[in-house]
Amino acid sequence: TRNIDEILKEIEIEIDEEYISSVKEKLGESLATHYIDFTRIREMADRAREHRLIPEYTQAFFETAFELAGGRLRTRKDGFIGIESIPLVIRQIAREDTFQKSYGPLSKKYPKVTFDKEVAFKNADAEFISFGHPLFEAILEWVEKSLSGKLKIGATFEDPDGLMDGYAVFFEGEVKDGRGNIAGKRLFSFFVDGKSGSIYPKNPAFIWDLARKNHISHFETNSNETIETLKEKVFAKLIPELAKYQESLSLERKRQAQIKEKYGVKSLEQLIIKLDRDLIKLYERQSKGEKVDLVIGNKEEQKKRYEHALETLKKTIKQEQALTMSSPSFVGAIRVVPAEKSEPSMRKDVAIEQLGMEIALNFEIDNDRKPEDVSAENLGFDIRSIDKNGKRRYIEVKARAAGGAVALTQNEWFKAQRFGDDYYLYVIINAATNPSLHVIKNPAKTLRPEKRIESVRYVISPDQILQHHHE
């Protein structure tokens, strides 16, 4: 009996290099290669994960709006949400023909609800509510109809950290392409410092970490500032930020255009060339008296369609790269005041926090990871750190001059829940004298913080910090 090696030696395989070159040319070299840039794909996936609207946000919004509309929710023993009845104002919106055609009918009740797609996949009897669901869309429409006007009036919020004292102004920026389609839309937020007058961009997500000020629903001001004067001041800062956003969209559109040109345009050109070759042969046969008129007519018609498709594609590619800014629209403004009674665990000492950041960054470098300070972006963590294998750590840093409790913001706690084992809390105790770093992995699972509803903070005691230190 012969083995496989002996059999293979007798098989003669002739490689048609010309044919292989032709395939590569038609499909594009990158499609014929064995290698895919998984590093770039992973990086894009990680970035999307960091900026994705997580279920905790949609749930928090829904619960607040639903109760404001007169609805009642209950948290079940298994952690799901129960909705036994829908407010009349929501049902009226859902009964409209245009609404039902877009989103379908609304159920009378939803006894088992989740806002997390992953949880819904594992629990077939649970109703997944998010964008596109009739109940969620009806709530959105009710909020827009009933409350959008109040955005223009403004409101007052408290900063539990006691640091912010000023105004936040929100604009919606939009960029369109040459076809009139929206290439991108973004909510821009700027903070106007009430003392220094400085204006700087701020991630709109920071509003999750503010507390609604008791008994005050209007735009509180103790100076000459009005919403109109704030709009004028911020507008000058807005345009450069909108231009940066347009540039980022432009880079992405150029990348997409290169792909369409490389594969779409090239494919059509190859098809037209092939048809030309076929037609030349057919014309020769026709000249010799063969009856190929019908075939020629079909080929010529097919060629016209391809040529039209090619011209349309080229025009579309050009139009999709021609981006222009629409005029920004004012969304609203809020007054932010320091909390009148800020607890020690919630007060921030900027100098101590900066010292804590330096200690945390050095710790990462010493452990062969590449840390990046992203604290200014308000992502729900302060440091993005990547090891040699590409694995990421999302690190929130808390520093105390001596000891004491620390508090996580709602945004930080939501991200801790979402990122799980990839999220770390670094607590630096005695930062000013004898720094001691305590690393806590997956704090949302490990810790049992005291939730302070009125200050939107999750307070972690000193005992828990020491108990759950992770080497």
C-alpha positions, 0 to 999 in steps of 0.5 A: 500500500502506498502512502500519501506522499508517494501518490502525490509525487506521481501527480503532476500539477501545472500552475497556470501563472497567467490565469492566477494573475488574471484572477488577482487583477480582477478581484484585487490583490487584497482579496487574493491574499491569505492575510487579514489585518485582524489587529485593525479589526479588533481595534475597530471593534474595541473602539465601537464597544467603548462608544456604544450606547450601552443598555444601562443608558437606554433603560435609565432613559426609558424608566424615567420617561415612562414614569413621567408619562404616568406609567409604573414599572416593577423590578422582578425578583429575577432582575427583569422589569415588569410592565403591567399597563401602558399609559393612555398617552403612549397608547394613543401615539401607538394607535396612529396608522403611520406609527403602526406601519413603521413599528407595528402594534403595541401590546397591552402589557410586557410582563418580562422586559430586558434592555440588554440584547445579550440577555434577551438571546439567552431568555426567549420569553423576555421582551427586548426593548430598545430603538425600533421597538413600538413601546420605546419609539412611542415613548420617544415620540411622547418625549419629543412632543411633550418635553422638547420645548422645555430644552429651550428653557433650560434646567439646573443641575448639581455637580456632586463633586463640587467642581463645576460651576457654569453652564452647559450648552448643547448643539446638534451638528449635521453633515450632508453629502453631495446626494443630500443624504446625511453623512453624520449627525452628532450632539455637541456639548460645551461647558462655559465656566461661570468664574473664568468664562472659559469655554471648552468641549465636553462629552455630553454623557457627563450629564448622567453624572449630575444630580437634578437640583431639588425644587428647581426646574428652570434655568437658574442664573445669578449673573447676566448670562442668558441662554441667548448670550450663551448660544452666541459665545459657544457658536464660535467654538462650535464651528471648529469642532464641527469642522473636525467632525466633518474631516473625520467623516471625510476620511471615512468616506474616502476610505469607502470610495477607495473600496468602491473604486477598487472593486465596484468600478474595476468589476464593471470595467472588467465586465465591459472589456469582456463584452467588448471581446465577445462583441468583436468575435460576434461582429466577425461571425456576422461579417461571415454571414452567420445569423448572430444579430439577436445575440449581438443586440443582447450583448450591446444592450447589456454593455449599455447597462454596464456603462450606465451603471459605471457612470452612475457609480463614479458619480455616486462615489464623487457625490458621497465624498462632497461633504458640507456642514448644515447649520447647527441647531440649538438643542438646549442649555443647563445651569450646573452648580456645585452641590451645596453639601458635598460629601467627603467621598464625592469631593475631588482634589484635582492635584491629588487626582492628578498624582493618582493618575501618574501613579496608575500610568507608571504602574501600567508601564512597569507591567509592560502595558501601554496606557493612554490617559483618556480622562478628559473624554468622559468615557466612564474610565480614565485610562485605556491600557493595552498589553502586548497581546492587544488585550485592553484594560479600562481603568478608573482611577480614584485617589485620596490624600489619606484614606476614606471612601471613594465614589463612582459616577453613574457613567463609571458604574454603567461602564464597569457593569458593561466591561466586566473583567476588562474594567479595573478600579485603581484606588490610591490611598495616602497619595500625598505621603506614602502612596498605596495602589489597590487594584480591584478587578470587575468592581461591578461584580466584586463590590457592593457599593451604597447607591446614593440616588440623589447624588447619582453616585456609588459609594465604596467603603474603605473596608471593601477597597482593602478587602478586594485588592487584586494582585 
